[in-house]
Amino acid sequence: MNFVNRLVRNCSLVAVKPHIRCANFTSYMSHLMAETGRSCQFFADECDSPSLLWKKKPNNVLVVKKICAPEVHKPFKQLVLYLCKEKHLTVTIELRVVEEFKNDLDFIEVLPLITLWDLESPDEGLDNIDFVVCLGGDGTLLYVSSLFQEYVPPVLPFHLGSLGFLMTHAFSDYKEVLERTLNASKEKPLGVTLRSRLNCELQLASQATTTATMKEDSADESRPRMSPCGYTIVGPQTRVSRMAALNEVVIDRGNSPYLTGVELACNGEHVADVQGDGVIIATPTGSTAYAAAAGGPMVEPGVPGITIAPICPHSLSFRPVVVGLQRKLQVRIPSSSRASAWVSCDGRNRQQLEHGETVEISSHKWPMACINNKGTTPDWFNSLAECLQWNARLKQKPLR
């Protein structure tokens, strides 16, 4: 309670009762207020629902589209032309996207007004982004999360993919939604869903250093380096990789025919030996993805928790559990395990874990703020019903 009160006092939060504030949002507020130069500000109403307003008019927007998806070409072009010609915003797109429009004269015409960002130079070009427009499905949103390993600008997601559980806006309303987004103010704030992320730290033996890492400049091996997959630090004994995950961190047996044996600890205390195909550590956002398929609970994004779901455990009593967001989890491959394991974050950057190597998972200090359609709770229940057919059943006939 004292910790919450101190954060609320230091951050000068608006109209909030400390005793009903979740740790996730409070922590996010403290980091946001500590940052300088950000163009947006977050606050909460009397129901503790987070909202966004602009401290200065947003000018720089990153537009990310689903790659190699012809059905997204027309909406992407419409949006970019609208932002450049009608809203006069500075639009940034990925360099690799230009190849898809090399024969489109209308798009080539506005190309001088567009800033191109190269995935091969991830350290440059995204520091000044005010907000992100995401066109695609859930995988596109996960890709956006991977681009920002620290602070993530507010994200406006449009559903142009297959499932679209996390994509709450229809593209047919893009002008109206963008108008509302650009004009957010204290009088008309934007409701957002703060999607907590996980910080995954791999402590790997130095001999497992990847080829990509070995090519780095050996003169400055102790310096953290940013990539779309996170930081990599090379030391004399271990290599530490840090990655952000929006959905989940998965430790699995890979192509081994044996059960994976892993040790699970919480805040340094051993809590379980997992014997099965692996274990999923998921955010509330990821609780409706792989973790749900593994029998885990579906958790609303506003709940400050982390789901631990075993994958095909060789036990009748190993049920998924939810722990507090402030917990630190450690997953270790013991020497007694019959095989090594593999770890991935949101299905990316899959790496092998050898005996004695450890994965430490904790709450990331920077969640992703996604701009709501109707609100965090109604958007979530709508996605459950429409995408997963939650509670779909013919209504019972009344008694006559």
Helices and strands as residue ranges (DSSP letters): H 2-11, G 18-20, H 23-34, E 40-44, E 50-54, E 60-65, H 70-81, I 82-86, E 90-94, H 95-98, G 99-101, H 105-110, G 111-113, E 114-117, E 131-136, H 138-147, E 155-159, E 169-170, G 171-173, H 174-182, E 190-195, E 198-205, G 206-208, H 211-214, G 218-220, E 231-234, E 238-245, E 248-252, E 260-266, E 269-276, E 278-282, G 285-288, H 290-293, E 305-311, E 321-324, E 329-332, E 341-345, E 348-353, E 358-363, E 368-371, H 376-387
